[in-house]
Amino acid sequence: MALPVDVDLALVGGGGAASLVLAALDRENLSGVRVAIVDPVHKRGQDRTWAFWGPPGTFLDPLLSASWPAVDVVTAADRRTLALHPLRYAMLRSGPLYDLAGAAEQRLGAIRFTAAAGALHDDGGHVTVHDAEGAPLVRAGWVLDSRPRPPGRPGRTHWLQHFRGWWLEADRPLFDARRAVLMDFRTPQPARGVSFGYVLPVSDRFALVEYTEFSPSVLSDGEYDAALRDYLARLGIDGDTVRVREVENGVIPMTDGVFESRPSPRVVRLGTAGGATRPSTGFTFTAMARQADRIAREVAAGRAPLPGPAYPARHRWMDAVQLRALDRGLTDGVAFFGRLFDRNPAERVLRFLDGTTSWREDLTLMASAPLLPMIRAATGDAVARLTRSAGRGRTG
C-alpha cells in the first residue's frame, strides 16, 4: 500500500468555505505551507450565488456581480428603502470565487485529490484522510472539513431556509438596478413559517428573483414554481415576457442544535458544519469569510488553524428564542422582521445578523422585539434546556 502524502493542512471539501480559506492563505503569502484539497468535484463555474452585507473595499470587490447601497423591505402596508451606509449589500456568484481559489491553489502549490473523502483518523499528532474505500490519501497536521453534517447535539427547533430563484432576462427595463429587494413579504404566508420574495438586479434587464421560506419543511418543485410565478405577478412582471436563464435551489438549516466544530483534536469543521450558518436567518457567507481570515492569520503566526466561534454565545441564545417564538406561533414572522427594521438602523440589524453587534446594541434590538411573546419563548427555551440537562444527568 502506498504511503499517504504528508501536508500541513488538508481541506476536505472544495466549496465556498474551502475556497475562502485558499484565498486567505494566498493573501497571507503562505507559499511554504503544504496544502491538500480532497473533493470528488473540482468546482468551477456558476453553481450558486451568495448575498451578503459588509463594508466596501475588500478583496471580494472585483469578484462581485453587483452591490447596492440601499435595499427595500416590503410589506402589504408599505415599502421601506433602507440606506445601509457604511455597509453595502452585495452579490457574489460562485464562478469568480472558484477562479480566485484556483489561482491561489496554484500559487500555494496545493495537491488536489479528486476523490470523495471517507474516514478521518486523528491520532492526536496527525490526521489521515482516507478515501471512500478506506485507502489512505493524505496525512495532515490539521484537517479543515467543510462537508455537510447534522448538528452534533439536536436542537429544540428545526426549521429550514429553503428557496428557488430564477435568473431572469428581459428585452426591456424591468428592474431597479439601484437597490435590491431584501425581503418582500407580500407573498402568501405559510401556515407555519415566514415567506418572502427577493430581487437582486444586476441591471435593469437581468436579475435573480427568488422565493424563500423559513419553515419546517421544503416544497415540491411545482409549489416553488407556482410561488415564483405568483411573486412575478406581484412585481407586475408578465412571466411570458421574460426568459429564465438559470435556476437556483437551496436548503439551509435553521436550528438551535449545536454543531460540533472540533470533533477531534486536529479536525476543524467549517461552513454550516462548523456553525457558520446563522440560525435565525440561514445566512452563512460572512461568517465563512471570517473563519477563513482567522485561520490564515493563525497559520501565518505559527499557531493552530482554529477559527473561533462563528457567533457570540448570546446571539445563539437570542436566535434560539426567536426560532422558538416563530415555531410555536408566539409571534408573527412578518411583524417581527418589520419591527426589527422599523425600530433600528438597517446597518445595526445587519451587523447583528452577522454577529458583530455589541452588548448595548443587542439590548436595544431586544427591546424592539414584541416583549410578551419573547418572554414566553425565553421561558420555554430555559425550561427545555433544564429538562434536557436533567435528562443527561440521569443517564450519565
N, C-alpha and C positions, 0 to 999 in steps of 0.2 A: 504494500500500500504506500502511495506517495505521501511524503510528509506535507502537512499544510504549510502555506506561505505565512511567514511572520510579518505582522504590521503593528503599528502603534494604535491605530484606530480603524475599526470596521463599521461601516454604515450598512445596516440590514434594512433594506427598503430604499427605493430611489426616487420617491415622490417629492412633494413640496418641502417637507421637513429636511430631508437629506440634501436637497438642492440648496436650501438656505445655509446649511452647515458648510457645504463645499464652498459656496461663495464667501462665507465669513472666514473660513480658513485661508482662502486665497487673499482676502483683503488684509489679513494679518501677515501675509508673505511667509507662510509656514511650509515652504517647499521641502524642508528637511523632515517633516512628519510623514511617516509611511501610512498611507490610507488605502483601504479597500472598500469597494461597493459590492454588495450582494443583492441582486434583484433579478427576477426572471425576465423583466422587460426593461430595455434601455429607453426610458421615457423621452419622447420628443413631441413637438407639435402641440396643438391645442386639444387638451382633454378636459380642461376645467378652467374656471375663472374665479379669482379671489377678489373680493371687495373689502376694503379696509380703510381706516382713517389714521391720520398721523400728520406730523409736520412735513412740509415740503423740504426738498434739498437733501434727500438720502440717495444711496446707491441705486435705489429702485426707480428713481425718476425717469431715466432713459428707457426703462422697460415698460412703462405704463401705456395702456391703450387710451386712457382718458383720466382726468381728475376734475373735481368740481369744488369751488369754494363755498357752495351752499347746497342744501338738499331740501326737498319737500317732504313733509309729513301730512297726510291727507286723511280726513275722516268724512263721514256723511255730512257733518256740520260745517267744516271749514278746511282750508288749506293753509298750512303754515310753511313759510320759507325760512329756513334756519341758516343763518350765517355761521360758518364753522371756524372762522379765524381765531387762533393761529393755526388751526388744523385744516386739512382738506380731506375729502372723500376721494378714494382712488380705486381704479380697476386695473388689475394685472391678470393677463391671460397666461396660461402655463407655458406656452412656447418660448417666449423670451427668457423666462426664469430657467427653463431646462437648458436653453442655449448658454446662458451665463454659467450654469453649473457644469456644463460640458467643457467649456473653456477652462474653468477652474480645475476640473478634473485632470485636464491635460497638463496644466502648469504645475499641479501638485504631483504629477507622476503617479496618480492613483491606479490601482489594479482593479479591474472590473470582472466580476464573476456573474455571467448571465445564467443564473440558476436560482431556483427557489430555495430559500434557507429553511432548514429544519431545526433540529435541536441546537441550543446554545449550552455548551458545557463550561461552566465557570468554576475553576479550581482555586479561586482567590488570588491568583497571580496573573493568569491569562484566561481568555475565553476562546474556546474552539468553536467555530461556526461550522456546522455540518450541513450537507445538502439534504434534500427531501428523502433520499435513500439511506442516509446515515453516514455517508462518506465525509471525512473532514475536508473543508475547503480552505479555511484560513484560521490562523491563531493570532489573536489581537490582544493588546494590552487592555483595551476598552472596546466595548460594542455599544453603538447607538442604534437602537431598534425602533423603527417607526411603523412596523406592521400593526394593522388594526387589532385591538384587543378589547374584550369587555372589561368593565371595572373589576378590580381585584376584590372589592367589597361592595356587594349590591347596595343600591340606594333605596330610598323610600318613595321616590317619584321617578318614573321612567317615561320621558317624552322624547320626541324626535323633532329636529328641524328637517323637514323634507320639502323638496321643491322640484319644479320643472321650469326651465327657461327656454325661450325661443330667441335666437338671433334673427332679427327681422330687418329686411331691406325694403325700402320704398323708392318709388320713382319721383316722389315729390316730398317737400319738407313735412315731417310729421312730428318730430321730437324737438324738445327744447334742449339743445346741447349745453346750455349754460349751467344747468344743475341736474342732479339726479333725483329720482323719487326714492327715498329711503324706505318709507312704509306708506302704503295706500290701503287704508282699512275699509274701503267701500266694497270690498269683496264680501260675498255671503260668509258669515261666520259659522264655523263648525259647532256642533252641539257641545263638544268638549275640546276646547283649544282656541287658538287665535290664527287667523289667516290675513294675508296682506299681499298686495301686488308690489312690484319693484321694477323700476325702469332705469337702466344705465345707458345713456345715449353716448355713442362715440361721435356721431354727427347728427344733423337734423334728419338724415335719411337712414341711419343704421344704429340699432340699439339692441341691447339684451333686455327682454321683457320676461319677468318671472312671476310665477305664482308660488307662494311659500306658505306652509303651515307649521305652527308649533302645536303638536298634538301627539297622542299616544301611538298612532299607527299610520302607515302610509296609505296612499290612494291607489286605485288602479290606473293604468295608462289612460283609459277613456276618461276617467274623472279629472286627471291632470289637464288633459287637452280641453275638456269642456270648461274647466275653470279658467284656462288661459284665453279661450275664445270669449268667455263672458267678460274677462278683465279688459281685453282689447275693446269690446263694445263700450265699456265704461270709460275708456280713454277716448272714445269717439273714433276708433280706427276700424274700418271695414276690413275684416280678415282676408277678403278676396283681393284686396289692393296691395298686400304685402307678401313678400316671399320669405319663407322660413329657411335660412341658410344653414343653421346648425341647431341642435337640441342638446341641452344640458340637464342632467338629473343629479340629485344628491340626497343623501340621508345622513344626518349628523346627530349623534346622541345629545340629548339634553337631560342630564340626570345628576342627582346629588350623590351617586355612587362614587367611591374613591378609586381612582385609577392608580395602579401600583407603578410608580415612576422609576423605582430601582428594585427590580425583582431579585437581583443577586449582587454581590459586591462590585462587579465590574461590568454590569449591564445596565444601561440607562435607556429608558423609553422616551421617545419624542412624539410630537404631534398629539393627536387625540389620545393615543395610548399612554402618553406621558402627562395627561391632564391639561393640554393646551386649549381644549375646547371650552369656551365659557358656558357653563350650564344654563344660564338664563337666556341665552340667545343662539348658541351654536356657532358663534364666530370663533375663528381659530388662528387666522393668519398672523396677526400682530404678535400673539404670544409665541408662535413658532419662530418668528424672526428674532424675538428677544432671546429665546432659548439658544438659537444658533449663534448670536453675537456673544452671549455669555460663555458658551462652550469654547469658541475660538479664542476669547481673551484668556480663559483659564489654561488652555493648551499653550498659548504663547508665553504664559507666565510659568510654565512647567508644573502646573497643578492638574488635578483630576478634572476631566471634562464634565462637570456637574452643572446643569443649567439653573438649579434652584427652583422653587415653586413657581408655577405659571401665574398664579393669582394669590393675593393675601388670604389668609385663613378667614378673615372677617367677610371678605367678598364671597367666598364659597358658602359661608353660612347665610349671607343675605340671599344668594341665589337659591339655596335650599328652601328658604322661607317663601320666596317669590314663586318657585315652582309648585310648592305645596298649595299656596293660595290659589293659583290658577287651576291646578289639577282638581282641587276639592270644590271648585266653584265659589270660593270665598270672595273673589274679586273678578270683575270683568276685564279681560285682557286688553281690549281696545281702550277702555277708560284708563287702565293702569299706565299703558305706554303714553297715552295722551297727556295725563297729568305729569308724568315724568318730564316730558319735553316742554309742557306749558310753564312749569314752575321752576325750571332750571335752565341755565345757559346750555345750548346744544353741546358745546365743547366739553362741558363738565360731564354731561350724560355719557358722551362717547368715551371720555377718559375713564369714567367709572367702568364702562363695559370692557375696556382694555385692562382694567385692574391697576390704574395708575393714580387714582384719586387719594387724597389724604383722609385721615380720620374725620377732620372737621367737615370736609366736603361730603363724606359718606353720611354723616349725621344730617346734613342739610337735605341730601337726597332721600334719606329715610323719612324725614319729616314731610316730604311732598307726596309720599305714598298714602293710600287710604288707611287710616290708623287702626280702626277696629278689626278689619279683615286681616291686617298684618299681625296684630297682636294674637288673634286666634290661630293664624298659621304658625307664628313663632312658638306659641304654647304647644300646639300639636307636634311641631318638629322636636321640641325639647322632650316631650313625653315619649315620642318614638325613639329618640336617641337613648334615653334612660332605659326604656324597655329592652332595646337591643343589647345595651351594655349589661343589663342584669341577666339576660339570656346567655350571653357569652360567659358571664361569671359562673352560672350554674353548670355549664357544660365544660368549663375549663378544668 
